[in-house]
Amino acid sequence: MAGVMETVDQRTQLVGANRLELLLFRMEGPQIYGINVFKVKEVLQCPKLNLLPHSHPVVRGVAHLRMGIIPIMDLSMSTGGPMVSDLNNAFIIITEYNLKVQGFLVAGVERIVNLNWGDIHPPPKGTGREHYLTAVTQLDGKMIEIIDVEKVLAEVSPMNEAMSGDVVSEQVAERAKELHVLIVDDSKIARKQVTRCLEGVGVKVTALNDGRQAWEHLQEITDSGERIQDKYLMMISDIEMPEMDGYTLTTNVRKDPRIADFHIVLHTSLSGVFNKAMVEKVGANGFISKFNPDILGQEVVERIEQFQDGK
């Protein structure tokens, strides 16, 4: 237990400091890619893969591991590249996204690096596969590309994005028409999913691409004399974002007395034992794992009901 708590403490030192750790890896070719270490459960030499009939073409098979039977996706094929060819020397990165465990087949694994989110930038246009990237950074003179894994998963294993009909009452739907929610997410597919869900509740939505955009937006409105709390019912923010992450965005809001009581919910594909400690440290009002439309919708409904009660 002491070891677990020490690890939690080490990880949470990154929270609010706008830092992240990336596991660097290669697909087919020399390009280096990165994935947030928080999403990685394990890295293994590629085991024997068993074919899965009628599966998506990028699913190279399933692996029988101690945590169960895990589907293994070829990350290169998933982003429009060639198949990882040398399985004898390949690796699988076991990850947890959206409360599901899956493996990504890659050609090689490099190392873990500690970076500042301020050095992570939106992908430049015209890079070929930029629609599969959420961000890029420079390291040792080389460009590191960060994959939009949520887009990959949405294409390979689409989830139900429809909200159940009983989540929103007529009274809440009527009240929602007058309310506005700010969402922040660097993934285009995630912004679309969240927007559709919230529009199903009935609220208006403003969507921004990263924490720095959101922070500047909040400051601009507040500096003009308008109360953020009057303009927006709440903010729903991703955690992993270039320029400024969701933890730092939340920390900045809590430090500004003009907007310190703004209602913030962190909505992320990150999961694991560190989340509760992180959310408590930065002072967010809540945490939701992506992407369950009923849970997200219910969170907004509860906030609308609180707003009706004057809280």
C-alpha positions as CSV (number, residue, x, y, z in Angstrom):
1,M,0.0,0.0,0.0
2,A,2.8,2.4,0.8
3,G,4.3,1.8,-2.6
4,V,1.0,2.5,-4.3
5,M,0.5,5.8,-2.4
6,E,4.1,6.8,-3.2
7,T,3.4,6.3,-6.9
8,V,0.1,8.2,-6.7
9,D,2.0,11.1,-5.0
10,Q,4.7,11.1,-7.7
11,R,2.1,11.1,-10.5
12,T,0.0,13.9,-8.9
13,Q,3.1,16.1,-8.8
14,L,2.4,16.6,-12.5
15,V,-1.1,17.8,-11.9
16,G,-1.6,21.5,-12.2
17,A,2.0,21.9,-13.4
18,N,1.0,21.5,-17.0
19,R,3.3,18.5,-17.5
20,L,2.8,15.0,-19.0
21,E,4.8,11.9,-19.6
22,L,4.8,10.3,-23.0
23,L,5.7,6.8,-24.0
24,L,7.5,7.1,-27.4
25,F,7.1,4.4,-30.0
26,R,7.5,3.7,-33.7
27,M,5.1,2.2,-36.2
28,E,6.4,1.3,-39.7
29,G,9.1,3.7,-40.5
30,P,11.3,6.2,-38.6
31,Q,8.5,8.6,-37.4
32,I,8.3,8.7,-33.6
33,Y,4.8,8.8,-31.9
34,G,3.8,9.4,-28.4
35,I,1.0,8.2,-26.0
36,N,0.3,9.5,-22.5
37,V,1.8,7.2,-19.9
38,F,-1.4,7.5,-17.8
39,K,-3.2,5.5,-20.5
40,V,-0.7,2.7,-20.6
41,K,-1.2,-0.3,-18.4
42,E,1.7,-2.4,-19.8
43,V,4.1,-2.8,-22.7
44,L,4.9,-6.3,-23.9
45,Q,6.8,-8.1,-26.6
46,C,4.1,-9.1,-29.1
47,P,2.7,-12.5,-28.0
48,K,1.0,-15.1,-30.2
49,L,-2.1,-13.5,-31.7
50,N,-5.2,-15.6,-32.4
51,L,-7.3,-14.5,-35.4
52,L,-10.8,-13.1,-34.6
53,P,-13.3,-14.0,-37.3
54,H,-15.4,-11.1,-38.8
55,S,-13.3,-8.5,-36.9
56,H,-12.4,-5.1,-38.3
57,P,-9.4,-5.3,-40.7
58,V,-7.1,-3.4,-38.4
59,V,-7.7,-5.9,-35.5
60,R,-4.7,-8.3,-36.0
61,G,-6.1,-10.8,-33.5
62,V,-6.6,-11.3,-29.8
63,A,-4.0,-12.0,-27.1
64,H,-4.5,-14.2,-24.1
65,L,-2.9,-12.2,-21.3
66,R,-3.2,-12.4,-17.5
67,M,-5.8,-9.6,-17.5
68,G,-7.9,-11.5,-20.0
69,I,-8.5,-11.7,-23.7
70,I,-7.4,-8.4,-25.3
71,P,-8.1,-7.3,-28.8
72,I,-4.9,-6.1,-30.6
73,M,-5.2,-3.3,-33.2
74,D,-2.5,-2.5,-35.7
75,L,-2.0,1.2,-34.9
76,S,-0.3,1.9,-38.2
77,M,-3.1,0.4,-40.2
78,S,-5.6,2.3,-38.0
79,T,-4.1,5.6,-39.1
80,G,-3.8,4.8,-42.8
81,G,-0.3,3.4,-42.8
82,P,1.1,0.0,-43.8
83,M,0.7,-3.1,-41.7
84,V,3.2,-3.7,-38.9
85,S,5.1,-6.5,-40.6
86,D,7.7,-8.0,-38.2
87,L,5.5,-9.5,-35.4
88,N,8.5,-11.3,-33.9
89,N,10.1,-8.0,-33.0
90,A,6.9,-6.0,-32.5
91,F,5.4,-4.8,-29.2
92,I,1.9,-4.3,-27.9
93,I,1.0,-1.3,-25.8
94,I,-1.8,-2.3,-23.5
95,T,-4.0,0.7,-22.8
96,E,-7.3,1.7,-21.1
97,Y,-9.5,4.1,-22.9
98,N,-13.1,4.8,-22.2
99,L,-13.2,2.1,-19.5
100,K,-12.1,-0.6,-22.0
101,V,-8.8,-2.3,-22.3
102,Q,-7.2,-2.9,-25.7
103,G,-3.7,-3.4,-27.2
104,F,-2.1,-1.4,-29.9
105,L,0.5,-3.2,-32.1
106,V,3.6,-1.1,-32.8
107,A,6.9,-1.8,-34.5
108,G,9.1,-0.6,-31.6
109,V,9.0,1.1,-28.3
110,E,11.6,3.9,-27.4
111,R,11.4,5.5,-24.0
112,I,9.4,7.6,-21.6
113,V,9.9,11.4,-21.6
114,N,8.6,14.1,-19.3
115,L,7.4,17.2,-21.2
116,N,5.4,20.5,-20.6
117,W,2.0,20.7,-22.2
118,G,3.1,24.2,-23.3
119,D,5.5,22.5,-25.7
120,I,2.7,20.4,-27.2
121,H,1.0,22.1,-30.1
122,P,-1.9,21.4,-32.5
123,P,-0.9,19.5,-35.6
124,P,0.1,21.5,-38.6
125,K,-2.1,21.3,-41.7
126,G,-0.9,19.3,-44.7
127,T,1.0,16.6,-42.7
128,G,-1.0,13.9,-44.5
129,R,-2.4,12.1,-41.6
130,E,-3.1,15.2,-39.5
131,H,-6.7,14.2,-39.1
132,Y,-5.5,11.3,-37.0
133,L,-3.3,13.6,-34.8
134,T,-4.3,15.6,-31.8
135,A,-0.9,17.2,-31.2
136,V,2.8,17.4,-32.1
137,T,5.9,18.4,-30.3
138,Q,9.7,18.6,-30.9
139,L,12.2,16.5,-29.1
140,D,15.9,16.2,-29.9
141,G,15.3,18.0,-33.2
142,K,12.6,15.5,-34.3
143,M,8.8,15.9,-34.5
144,I,6.8,13.7,-32.2
145,E,3.2,13.0,-33.3
146,I,0.4,12.2,-30.8
147,I,-2.3,10.1,-32.2
148,D,-6.0,10.8,-31.7
149,V,-6.8,7.4,-30.3
150,E,-10.4,8.3,-29.7
151,K,-10.9,8.8,-33.4
152,V,-9.2,5.4,-34.0
153,L,-11.4,3.6,-31.5
154,A,-14.5,5.4,-32.9
155,E,-13.7,4.0,-36.3
156,V,-12.7,0.5,-35.3
157,S,-15.3,-0.1,-32.5
158,P,-18.0,2.5,-32.7
159,M,-19.9,3.1,-29.5
160,N,-23.5,4.0,-28.9
161,E,-23.7,7.8,-28.9
162,A,-27.4,8.1,-28.4
163,M,-28.7,9.2,-25.0
164,S,-31.6,7.3,-23.5
165,G,-35.0,9.0,-23.7
166,D,-35.6,9.0,-20.0
167,V,-32.5,11.1,-19.0
168,V,-34.1,14.5,-19.7
169,S,-37.5,15.4,-18.3
170,E,-39.7,17.9,-20.1
171,Q,-39.1,20.4,-17.3
172,V,-35.4,20.2,-17.6
173,A,-35.5,20.3,-21.4
174,E,-37.5,23.5,-21.2
175,R,-35.1,25.1,-18.8
176,A,-32.1,23.9,-20.8
177,K,-33.1,26.1,-23.8
178,E,-31.9,29.2,-21.8
179,L,-28.6,27.7,-20.7
180,H,-25.1,27.5,-22.3
181,V,-22.3,25.0,-21.7
182,L,-18.6,25.4,-22.5
183,I,-16.8,22.3,-23.7
184,V,-13.1,21.9,-24.2
185,D,-11.5,19.0,-26.1
186,D,-8.6,18.6,-28.5
187,S,-10.2,15.6,-30.2
188,K,-12.5,16.5,-33.1
189,I,-14.5,13.3,-32.7
190,A,-14.8,13.9,-28.9
191,R,-16.1,17.5,-29.5
192,K,-18.7,16.1,-31.9
193,Q,-19.8,13.4,-29.4
194,V,-20.1,15.8,-26.5
195,T,-21.8,18.5,-28.5
196,R,-24.5,16.0,-29.8
197,C,-25.1,14.7,-26.3
198,L,-25.5,18.2,-24.8
199,E,-27.7,19.4,-27.6
200,G,-29.8,16.3,-26.8
201,V,-30.2,17.8,-23.3
202,G,-31.3,21.0,-24.9
203,V,-28.5,23.4,-23.9
204,K,-26.5,25.7,-26.3
205,V,-22.8,24.6,-26.7
206,T,-19.6,26.5,-27.3
207,A,-16.7,24.2,-28.2
208,L,-13.0,25.1,-27.9
209,N,-9.9,23.0,-28.9
210,D,-7.6,23.3,-25.9
211,G,-7.0,24.6,-22.4
212,R,-5.2,27.7,-23.5
213,Q,-8.0,28.7,-25.8
214,A,-10.5,28.1,-23.0
215,W,-8.4,30.1,-20.5
216,E,-8.1,33.1,-22.8
217,H,-11.8,32.9,-23.6
218,L,-12.7,32.9,-19.9
219,Q,-10.3,35.8,-19.2
220,E,-11.6,37.9,-22.1
221,I,-15.2,37.5,-21.0
222,T,-14.4,38.3,-17.4
223,D,-12.2,41.3,-18.2
224,S,-15.1,42.7,-20.2
225,G,-17.2,42.8,-17.0
226,E,-19.5,39.9,-17.7
227,R,-19.7,37.1,-15.1
228,I,-18.7,33.7,-16.5
229,Q,-21.2,32.1,-14.1
230,D,-24.0,34.1,-15.8
231,K,-22.9,33.2,-19.3
232,Y,-22.2,29.5,-18.8
233,L,-23.9,26.9,-16.7
234,M,-20.7,24.9,-16.5
235,M,-17.5,23.8,-18.3
236,I,-16.8,20.3,-19.4
237,S,-13.1,19.9,-20.1
238,D,-10.9,17.1,-21.4
239,I,-7.6,16.6,-19.5
240,E,-5.1,15.8,-22.2
241,M,-4.8,18.9,-24.4
242,P,-1.9,20.7,-26.2
243,E,-0.8,24.1,-24.9
244,M,-2.6,23.8,-21.6
245,D,-4.1,20.6,-20.0
246,G,-7.4,20.4,-18.2
247,Y,-5.8,20.1,-14.8
248,T,-3.9,23.4,-15.3
249,L,-7.0,25.1,-16.7
250,T,-9.0,24.1,-13.6
251,T,-6.2,25.2,-11.3
252,N,-6.0,28.6,-13.1
253,V,-9.8,29.0,-12.7
254,R,-9.7,28.2,-9.0
255,K,-6.9,30.8,-8.4
256,D,-8.9,33.6,-10.0
257,P,-11.3,34.9,-7.4
258,R,-13.6,36.3,-10.1
259,I,-14.4,32.8,-11.5
260,A,-13.2,30.5,-8.7
261,D,-16.7,29.1,-8.2
262,F,-17.2,28.2,-11.8
263,H,-18.6,24.7,-12.1
264,I,-16.1,22.4,-13.8
265,V,-16.4,18.7,-14.8
266,L,-13.3,16.9,-16.2
267,H,-14.3,14.5,-19.0
268,T,-11.6,12.2,-20.1
269,S,-10.6,8.8,-21.5
270,L,-7.9,8.7,-18.8
271,S,-8.8,6.2,-16.1
272,G,-7.0,4.4,-13.2
273,V,-6.2,4.8,-9.5
274,F,-4.8,8.4,-9.9
275,N,-8.0,10.1,-11.1
276,K,-9.6,10.7,-7.7
277,A,-6.4,12.2,-6.2
278,M,-5.9,14.4,-9.3
279,V,-9.5,15.8,-9.4
280,E,-9.4,16.6,-5.7
281,K,-6.0,18.3,-6.0
282,V,-7.1,20.7,-8.7
283,G,-10.6,21.3,-7.3
284,A,-12.8,20.1,-10.1
285,N,-16.5,19.6,-9.3
286,G,-16.6,16.2,-10.9
287,F,-15.0,13.6,-13.1
288,I,-16.6,11.5,-15.9
289,S,-14.9,8.8,-18.0
290,K,-15.5,9.0,-21.7
291,F,-17.8,8.3,-23.4
292,N,-21.2,7.4,-21.9
293,P,-23.9,9.7,-23.2
294,D,-26.3,8.8,-20.4
295,I,-23.8,9.6,-17.7
296,L,-22.7,12.8,-19.3
297,G,-26.3,13.8,-20.0
298,Q,-27.2,13.1,-16.4
299,E,-24.3,15.2,-15.1
300,V,-25.6,18.2,-17.1
301,V,-29.2,17.5,-16.0
302,E,-28.2,17.5,-12.3
303,R,-26.3,20.8,-12.8
304,I,-29.4,22.3,-14.4
305,E,-31.5,21.1,-11.4
306,Q,-29.0,22.7,-9.1
307,F,-29.1,25.9,-11.1
308,Q,-32.9,25.9,-10.8
309,D,-32.5,25.6,-7.0
310,G,-30.2,28.6,-7.0
311,K,-27.0,26.7,-6.1
